[in-house]
Amino acid sequence: MKLFSILALALVSAHAGASAVAKETAELGWSTSAELGAITTSGNTVGTSVTGKIDARQELNNWSNDYVFSGYFKEDENTQDDGSKVKERSAQRFSLSAKAAFKLLEDREKLFVLASHVNDKFGAYTRYTTLGIGHGSRWYASDNKSVDVEIGPGYFTGIRPDGETERGFTVRGAAALKWKISPSAVFSQTLSVERGTSNIHSSAEAAISTKINGTMQMKAAFIARNDTVVPEDKKNTDTQTSVTLVYSF
């Protein structure tokens, strides 16, 4: 967890020291991507897992809006002592977020409001809701790379598996790296850290996407989520590795 704390401090420092970067004009209108991946096993091990995500972005003259929905579930078929077979859900996670950002006069400088909700049946929090505001800027830009950073206060409400409710103020820092490796391949890395009074909630994703054609891509991703304070029967870090097909329109 020390790594996440160091990265969080780095985000604050980078944001404070942001300098002027290359101009970039975003196309107005909607851009949407939908991704889906599934694994089915049979024989000695029987089970199914499905992961999916929808990301809809809207660019207006003065506003930039982003809506994201993602889901993941895993179901296994287990054999009981009496020989009967029972299907059991071993993972079930859904998340929804919406962000509205007002564009300032400086290029890629924004003020934003963010709301998110996570429902994770087997997580350290079965429900986790946040509302935050903040400032975002493009810290670095070149012909094939860009780094965006955000920082701001927020408020969260979390429900533990035993029904205990936690709530309080947080400070959130986030960063997003995009690197166009070649005309057909893009690497991306995102990091978000929310520090509250008793817990640090962090998430990170590294992904590489390769174009199949004008609208289809293949994406391989690794996601890690961490909470510093968890119940005794839970682990601090959850990870997910996936390969999905992405359709953009």
Number of C-alpha atoms within 10 A of each C-alpha: 14 8 7 18 15 10 18 24 13 14 23 18 11 17 22 11 9 14 11 13 15 12 11 9 7 10 11 13 11 13 14 15 16 19 20 19 16 16 12 13 12 9 6 5 10 13 17 15 18 17 21 19 19 18 16 17 17 16 16 14 11 11 16 19 18 18 17 18 18 18 18 19 18 18 17 18 16 15 11 9 7 6 8 8 11 10 12 12 15 12 15 19 18 18 18 17 18 17 18 18 21 18 19 15 9 10 15 19 19 21 18 21 17 17 18 18 19 21 18 20 18 14 24 25 25 18 21 21 19 20 19 20 21 18 19 24 24 23 21 17 18 11 8 12 15 18 18 22 24 25 26 19 16 21 18 19 16 20 17 17 18 9 11 9 13 13 15 13 17 23 19 25 26 23 26 18 17 18 18 16 14 10 9 13 16 18 19 18 18 18 22 22 26 25 20 17 10 11 14 19 20 23 19 19 18 17 18 20 22 19 15 13 10 10 11 18 19 17 21 15 17 15 17 15 18 21 21 16 14 17 13 8 7 14 14 17 16 14 12 12 12 17 19 20 18 22 17 15 11
